[in-house]
Amino acid sequence: PATTPSRRRGQILFGAGVAAAYGFLVVCHVVFGLFFALTIVCALRGAGLYASERLAERSRMKLEVKVPAVRGA
């Protein structure tokens, strides 16, 4: 899916996450567990990416130095 990572390490972790979620759903006897596992991991990854971007934006705003404008010299 478009929500999967592009780097190899990320793809491996993504696949392991889907496998772990699927394993849990199989133990719980959930029908169509693979689709639910993929949906859950994609949603969690999307939420994580959103949260990390918001935190980065917040830290960038803190780093901005506001210099008052100088009027007439």
ABEGO torsion letter per residue (X at the ends): XAABBABAAAAAAAAAAAAAAAAAAAAAGBBGAAAAAAAAAAAAAAAAAAAAAAAAAAAAAAABBBBBBBBEX
